[in-house]
């Protein structure tokens, strides 16, 4: 009978897809990403780069003007940013994306990760930022 119980254990464990398996591993998201969408916007994104450092659990964002850094906590499909700081240079016409990032970053609570695309999501699964892993990170 114990052999039967062992056979039933895998059925009790929820099935984890390959995509979900990757979300459990912090090092999988490590690397540089370019921004595909920012708060549903695909235009005038400039040269935004998101660089995830899994060892320090720190995100460094490079924009056309300033730099933003934040710490992050990651768990199964959960992602939360804290202690965000930014340089404060003024750049005429180049700060809209930074302002959007500052507003959106605290709203991120989840993520979806597959192959080269990382989607940063709100609690209600709205895509706030969509990122594509750069070739430099592969």
SVG drawing of the C-alpha trace seen along z (x, -y; Angstrom):
<svg xmlns="http://www.w3.org/2000/svg" viewBox="-7 -71 34 73">
<polyline fill="none" stroke="black" stroke-width="0.4" points="0.0,0.0 2.8,-2.4 3.8,-2.1 0.3,-3.2 0.6,-6.2 3.9,-7.2 2.2,-7.1 -0.5,-9.5 1.9,-12.1 2.7,-13.6 -1.0,-13.9 -1.4,-16.0 1.4,-18.3 0.2,-21.0 1.6,-20.8 4.2,-23.5 4.7,-24.6 8.1,-25.3 7.4,-29.1 6.3,-28.9 9.4,-26.9 11.6,-29.8 9.8,-32.3 10.9,-30.4 14.6,-31.0 15.8,-34.6 18.9,-34.1 16.7,-33.5 15.7,-37.1 19.2,-38.4 20.6,-40.5 19.9,-43.5 16.5,-44.2 15.3,-46.9 11.8,-48.3 9.2,-47.1 6.2,-48.8 5.9,-51.2 2.4,-51.6 0.9,-50.6 3.1,-53.0 5.4,-51.8 6.6,-55.1 9.3,-57.5 10.9,-55.0 14.3,-56.3 17.2,-54.2 15.7,-52.7 17.7,-49.7 16.6,-47.6 19.5,-45.7 18.5,-43.0 21.3,-41.9 20.1,-38.7 23.0,-38.4 22.2,-41.8 18.5,-41.7 18.9,-45.2 17.5,-46.8 19.4,-49.5 17.5,-51.5 19.3,-53.7 17.3,-56.3 18.2,-59.1 18.8,-61.4 18.9,-59.9 19.5,-56.6 17.1,-54.8 18.0,-52.0 15.7,-49.9 15.9,-46.8 13.5,-43.9 12.0,-40.8 11.1,-37.9 9.0,-34.8 6.8,-32.5 5.3,-34.9 5.7,-37.8 8.0,-40.7 8.0,-43.8 10.3,-46.8 11.4,-49.0 13.9,-51.8 13.9,-53.3 16.2,-56.2 17.1,-58.4 19.6,-60.9 18.0,-64.4 19.3,-65.9 17.0,-68.0 16.8,-67.1 14.3,-69.0 11.8,-66.6 13.6,-63.5 12.0,-62.9 8.6,-61.7 9.6,-58.0 11.4,-58.5 8.2,-60.0 6.2,-57.1 8.6,-54.5 8.5,-56.3 4.7,-56.0 4.5,-52.4 7.3,-50.8 5.5,-50.8 2.4,-49.2 4.3,-46.1 3.5,-43.0 3.8,-40.1 5.7,-39.1 5.6,-36.7 8.8,-35.4 9.3,-33.4 12.4,-32.9 13.5,-36.5 10.4,-38.5 9.8,-39.7 6.4,-41.3 6.0,-43.3 2.4,-43.1 0.1,-44.8 -1.8,-42.8 -4.7,-42.5 -2.4,-41.1 -2.2,-44.3 1.1,-44.6 2.8,-47.7 6.2,-47.2 7.2,-44.7 10.9,-44.0 13.0,-42.1 16.3,-40.5 19.2,-42.0 21.7,-39.9 24.4,-41.2 22.8,-39.3 22.5,-35.9"/>
</svg>
